[in-house]
Amino acid sequence: MDSPASPADLASQIDALVEGGVERRVFPGAVWAVGGPDGLTAQGAAGLLDPSDTSWPMRPDTLFDLASLTKIIAVWAAVGTLWEADRVDLDDPLAKHLPDALGFPLGTVTIRQFLTHTSGVPLRANLRASYGTDPEAVRLGVLREAVHRPAGEAVEYTDRSALILGFLVEQLMDRRLDAVARDVAWEPLGMSATRYGPLPASLAGQCAPTEFDEEAGAHVRGSVHDYSGRLLGVCGISGVFSNAVDLGRFLQHMLNPEVGVGVGAGAGAAFGRRWIRESLRLHTGDLQPERGLFWHTVPGMSTAEDVWTHYGFTGTAMWVSPVRDRWAVLLTNKLYYSRDRGPITTVRNGFRRLVFGD
């Protein structure tokens, strides 16, 4: 296992990496943070929110559309709360808790299979085209749709898993997913900047823009990039805005759940060491790619269960390693320029190697 660089050396190396990404127009700007069980050890920012407006540099508290990181800090945290309270078992079929799925193919799929992306649900679909714009019609349509392959047959990443588990959380908690996530994670951990969008005007100006919206004639800023998130308002797919400071608090808790972090921490953070340990181990057997519970392994590490990660489509990413007692966050708004994943993947891999080694 590699010895970590000193905080000063690490910061210098990461700054050079992200500034290079700005210069090559991989992204307009980036914010990063690295830490361990005792908190932040290094952080930095580079570039601009909008390269056409030099008055808005990236800052450690810049807000980002987290995209799929919503799946972790909202859905994963909430399901963990239910599991640790023995209100669900990972091998429970969906219909045991969601009667609207009873008698339909999804009703027999287990919670574990949704969390490992082995559910066999459709990979992508235009929710509006398929079910209309009424949230309840969308919910019933999703729960009653046919699977495209048998559950447990293959690992296929799909937004539908988080959407469906979000419905499950709301059913069992009897309130919206945003309220659940706030109660079980964000508020106890002092994540005061974290919320579902759209952002109020007072905060939208502090938010990194994402891609160009042809209808609006401007880049999306303060409103969720993902159309499904915009359609449903609050859902498990996407829709949360946050910053590197708050995500660091969340990841620090994963390394040190017995010690609260942030304002009011420790008083109500419901997911703890049992759920973290259960999630950060392989649940997919011989299937590839390997998966934990919503967390992904990082190929090429010394062991499959060494470093865990999750990415967001808008250019967000975070990593955690209980083995190495380190966490890291890299937030960019890559879609400001292009949907080409190659350049951002190169930066992410370089960042991960600097923080965690190989």
matplotlib code that plots the C-alpha trace (Angstrom):
import matplotlib.pyplot as plt

x = [0.0, 1.4, 2.4, 0.4, 2.1, 2.2, -0.9, 1.1, 2.7, -0.7, -2.4, 0.3, -0.1, -3.8, -3.9, -1.6, -3.9, -7.2, -5.6, -4.4, -8.0, -9.2, -6.5, -7.4, -11.1, -12.1, -14.2, -14.5, -13.5, -13.2, -13.4, -11.7, -11.3, -9.4, -9.6, -9.7, -11.7, -10.7, -11.8, -10.4, -6.6, -6.4, -8.7, -8.6, -10.4, -9.5, -11.1, -14.4, -18.1, -18.6, -15.5, -17.4, -17.7, -14.4, -16.2, -17.3, -14.3, -14.7, -14.6, -14.7, -18.4, -19.5, -22.7, -22.9, -25.7, -24.6, -26.5, -26.1, -24.4, -28.0, -28.3, -25.7, -26.4, -30.2, -31.3, -28.4, -28.4, -32.2, -32.2, -29.4, -31.5, -34.4, -32.0, -30.3, -33.7, -34.7, -37.6, -36.3, -34.1, -31.9, -33.5, -37.1, -38.9, -40.1, -43.8, -43.5, -43.2, -44.7, -48.2, -48.5, -45.8, -47.6, -48.4, -46.0, -42.5, -40.7, -42.6, -40.3, -37.0, -35.1, -33.8, -30.3, -30.7, -31.8, -28.8, -26.3, -27.8, -28.8, -32.5, -33.1, -35.2, -35.1, -31.9, -33.1, -36.5, -38.0, -40.4, -42.5, -42.9, -43.7, -46.0, -46.8, -46.2, -48.3, -45.9, -48.3, -48.8, -45.0, -44.6, -47.2, -45.8, -42.3, -43.4, -45.5, -43.2, -41.8, -38.2, -35.9, -33.9, -34.3, -33.1, -29.6, -28.5, -26.2, -24.8, -26.3, -26.2, -29.6, -31.1, -34.3, -32.9, -32.5, -35.9, -37.6, -35.8, -36.8, -40.4, -39.8, -38.3, -41.2, -43.7, -42.1, -41.1, -44.5, -42.8, -40.9, -37.4, -36.0, -37.4, -36.1, -32.6, -32.5, -33.6, -31.4, -28.2, -27.9, -29.1, -27.3, -24.1, -24.3, -24.7, -26.4, -25.8, -27.3, -30.8, -32.9, -33.3, -34.4, -32.2, -33.7, -32.4, -30.2, -28.2, -28.4, -25.7, -23.3, -24.0, -21.8, -23.7, -24.1, -25.0, -26.7, -30.5, -31.7, -35.2, -34.0, -31.1, -28.7, -26.7, -28.7, -27.8, -29.5, -32.0, -31.3, -29.7, -31.4, -34.8, -36.3, -35.3, -36.9, -40.1, -40.5, -39.1, -37.8, -36.7, -33.9, -32.2, -30.8, -31.8, -29.6, -27.2, -24.3, -20.7, -17.4, -17.6, -20.9, -19.8, -16.6, -18.8, -20.7, -17.6, -15.9, -18.9, -18.4, -14.9, -15.7, -19.5, -19.1, -17.8, -20.3, -19.2, -20.7, -23.5, -25.7, -23.7, -24.1, -27.5, -29.5, -27.3, -29.1, -26.9, -23.9, -21.0, -23.1, -24.6, -21.3, -19.6, -22.4, -22.4, -18.6, -18.2, -18.9, -22.4, -22.3, -20.5, -18.9, -20.8, -18.9, -18.4, -18.2, -20.5, -21.2, -24.5, -24.7, -21.0, -18.6, -15.2, -12.2, -10.4, -6.7, -6.5, -4.6, -7.9, -11.3, -12.7, -10.0, -11.4, -15.1, -16.5, -19.6, -19.8, -22.3, -23.1, -22.5, -18.9, -19.1, -17.3, -16.4, -14.3, -14.0, -11.6, -11.9, -8.8, -6.7, -8.7, -9.1, -11.9, -11.9, -14.3, -13.8, -16.5, -16.5, -19.1, -17.8, -21.0, -20.4, -18.4, -19.0, -20.5, -17.2, -16.3, -12.7, -11.1, -12.9, -12.1, -8.4, -8.6, -10.6, -8.2, -5.2, -6.9, -7.7, -4.1, -2.8, -5.0, -5.1, -2.2, -2.6]
y = [0.0, 3.4, 5.9, 9.1, 12.3, 15.1, 17.4, 20.2, 18.0, 16.4, 19.7, 21.0, 17.9, 18.0, 21.7, 21.1, 18.3, 20.2, 23.4, 21.4, 20.2, 23.8, 24.8, 21.9, 22.9, 19.6, 21.7, 25.4, 24.8, 22.2, 22.0, 19.2, 18.0, 15.1, 13.9, 11.1, 10.0, 13.1, 15.5, 17.6, 17.4, 19.3, 21.2, 23.5, 25.0, 26.1, 27.9, 29.6, 28.7, 30.4, 31.2, 34.1, 35.7, 36.1, 37.5, 34.0, 31.8, 28.3, 28.2, 25.4, 26.2, 26.3, 24.4, 21.6, 19.6, 16.3, 14.1, 10.5, 11.2, 11.8, 8.0, 7.7, 10.7, 10.3, 6.8, 4.7, 6.6, 6.2, 2.5, 1.9, 3.5, 1.1, -1.9, -1.1, -0.6, -4.1, -2.7, -4.3, -7.2, -7.1, -10.2, -8.9, -8.7, -5.3, -6.2, -7.0, -3.3, -1.8, -3.3, -1.4, -3.8, -6.9, -9.2, -7.4, -8.5, -5.9, -7.2, -10.2, -8.3, -8.0, -4.9, -6.3, -6.7, -3.1, -2.0, -4.0, -3.1, -6.7, -6.1, -6.5, -3.4, -1.3, 0.6, 3.9, 5.3, 8.7, 8.9, 11.6, 9.8, 6.5, 7.7, 11.3, 14.1, 13.2, 11.9, 9.2, 7.9, 7.8, 5.9, 3.3, 3.0, 2.4, -0.2, -2.1, -2.2, -5.4, -6.3, -6.7, -9.6, -11.9, -10.4, -11.6, -12.4, -9.4, -6.2, -3.3, 0.2, 1.9, 5.0, 3.0, 1.2, 4.4, 5.7, 2.5, 2.4, 6.0, 5.0, 2.3, 4.7, 7.1, 4.3, 3.0, 6.5, 8.1, 11.2, 12.5, 11.4, 14.9, 15.0, 11.5, 12.3, 15.5, 13.8, 10.7, 12.2, 15.8, 17.5, 15.2, 15.5, 19.3, 19.3, 22.6, 23.5, 20.2, 20.3, 19.2, 21.7, 23.9, 26.4, 29.7, 32.7, 33.7, 30.4, 29.8, 32.4, 30.3, 27.1, 25.8, 25.6, 22.4, 21.8, 24.2, 24.1, 24.8, 25.8, 28.3, 29.5, 29.3, 26.8, 25.1, 26.7, 26.0, 23.6, 19.9, 18.8, 15.5, 15.6, 12.9, 14.9, 18.0, 16.1, 14.5, 17.3, 15.0, 11.4, 8.9, 9.4, 12.9, 16.4, 17.1, 20.1, 20.2, 21.2, 19.6, 20.7, 18.8, 15.8, 15.6, 15.5, 12.6, 10.7, 11.4, 9.9, 6.8, 6.4, 7.4, 6.8, 6.8, 10.4, 13.0, 15.7, 19.1, 20.9, 18.6, 15.6, 12.3, 13.1, 11.6, 10.1, 6.9, 4.9, 3.5, 1.1, -2.0, -0.5, 0.9, -2.5, -4.3, -1.9, -1.8, -5.4, -7.4, -8.6, -9.6, -12.9, -13.9, -11.2, -8.3, -5.5, -6.0, -4.0, -3.3, -1.8, 1.2, 1.7, 0.7, -0.9, 0.8, -1.5, -1.9, -1.4, -3.9, -5.6, -5.3, -3.9, -1.4, 1.9, 2.6, 5.3, 6.8, 9.2, 11.8, 12.5, 16.2, 15.7, 15.0, 12.1, 10.9, 8.0, 6.4, 3.7, 2.4, 0.3, 3.4, 5.7, 8.3, 10.0, 12.3, 14.5, 16.0, 18.2, 19.6, 20.8, 18.9, 19.2, 22.8, 21.8, 18.3, 14.9, 13.1, 11.1, 10.5, 13.7, 13.7, 10.1, 10.8, 13.6, 11.4, 8.6, 10.9, 12.4, 9.0, 7.8, 10.9, 10.4, 6.7, 5.3, 2.2]
z = [0.0, -1.0, 1.6, 1.3, 0.3, 2.9, 2.8, 1.2, -1.5, -2.2, -2.5, -4.9, -7.1, -7.2, -7.9, -10.9, -12.1, -11.9, -13.3, -16.2, -16.7, -16.8, -19.3, -21.6, -21.4, -19.8, -17.4, -16.6, -13.0, -10.2, -6.4, -4.5, -0.9, 0.8, 4.3, 6.8, 9.9, 11.7, 9.0, 6.2, 5.4, 2.1, -0.3, -3.3, -6.2, -9.7, -12.6, -12.9, -12.6, -16.0, -18.2, -19.7, -16.3, -14.5, -11.4, -10.3, -9.4, -8.1, -4.2, -1.6, -0.9, -4.6, -5.1, -7.7, -9.2, -7.8, -10.3, -9.4, -6.1, -5.0, -5.0, -2.2, 0.0, -0.2, -1.2, 0.1, 3.5, 3.8, 2.9, 5.4, 8.1, 7.4, 7.3, 10.6, 12.2, 10.9, 8.9, 5.7, 4.8, 1.7, 0.3, 0.8, -2.5, -3.5, -3.3, 0.4, 1.1, -2.0, -2.6, -5.9, -7.3, -6.2, -9.2, -11.5, -12.5, -10.3, -7.3, -7.1, -7.4, -4.1, -2.4, -2.7, -6.5, -6.8, -4.8, -6.9, -10.2, -10.9, -11.0, -14.7, -15.0, -18.2, -18.4, -19.8, -20.8, -21.3, -18.2, -19.7, -23.1, -21.3, -18.4, -18.8, -16.3, -13.3, -10.6, -9.4, -13.0, -13.4, -10.1, -11.0, -14.6, -13.3, -10.7, -13.2, -16.2, -17.5, -16.7, -19.7, -18.3, -15.3, -12.0, -10.9, -14.4, -15.1, -13.5, -15.5, -14.0, -14.2, -12.7, -12.2, -9.2, -7.2, -8.4, -7.2, -3.9, -3.4, -3.8, -1.2, 1.3, 0.9, 1.4, 4.6, 6.0, 5.0, 3.8, 0.8, 0.1, 0.7, 4.2, 4.9, 3.7, 5.7, 8.9, 8.7, 7.2, 6.2, 9.3, 11.8, 9.9, 9.6, 5.8, 5.8, 2.2, 0.9, -0.6, -3.5, -6.3, -7.8, -5.8, -4.8, -6.7, -3.7, -4.1, -7.9, -8.5, -6.3, -8.3, -11.1, -14.4, -16.4, -20.0, -22.5, -22.5, -26.0, -24.9, -22.3, -24.4, -21.5, -19.4, -16.7, -13.3, -10.0, -11.7, -11.9, -15.2, -15.4, -17.0, -14.8, -11.8, -13.1, -14.0, -10.6, -8.4, -5.7, -6.6, -6.1, -9.5, -9.1, -8.0, -4.9, -4.8, -2.4, -2.1, -1.2, 2.4, 3.0, 1.1, 3.1, 6.3, 4.8, 3.9, 7.2, 8.9, 6.8, 8.2, 11.8, 12.4, 16.2, 16.2, 15.0, 12.6, 11.9, 13.7, 15.8, 14.6, 16.3, 17.6, 14.8, 12.1, 11.6, 9.3, 11.1, 10.9, 10.3, 7.1, 5.9, 6.3, 4.6, 1.7, 1.2, 0.4, -2.8, -3.3, -7.0, -6.7, -10.1, -12.0, -13.6, -12.9, -9.2, -7.0, -3.3, -2.3, -4.7, -4.3, -7.1, -6.8, -8.4, -10.9, -10.4, -6.7, -4.5, -3.5, -5.0, -1.7, -1.1, -2.6, -3.4, -5.6, -7.1, -10.0, -11.2, -14.9, -14.4, -13.5, -9.7, -8.0, -4.5, -3.1, 0.3, 1.7, 5.2, 4.5, 3.9, 6.2, 3.4, 1.5, -1.4, -3.4, -6.9, -8.2, -11.8, -14.2, -17.2, -19.2, -19.7, -22.7, -23.8, -23.1, -24.0, -20.9, -21.9, -20.6, -17.3, -16.8, -17.2, -14.6, -12.2, -12.5, -11.9, -8.9, -7.4, -7.9, -6.2, -3.1, -2.8, -4.9, -6.9]

ax = plt.figure().add_subplot(projection="3d")
ax.plot(x, y, z, "-o")
ax.set_aspect("equal")
plt.show()
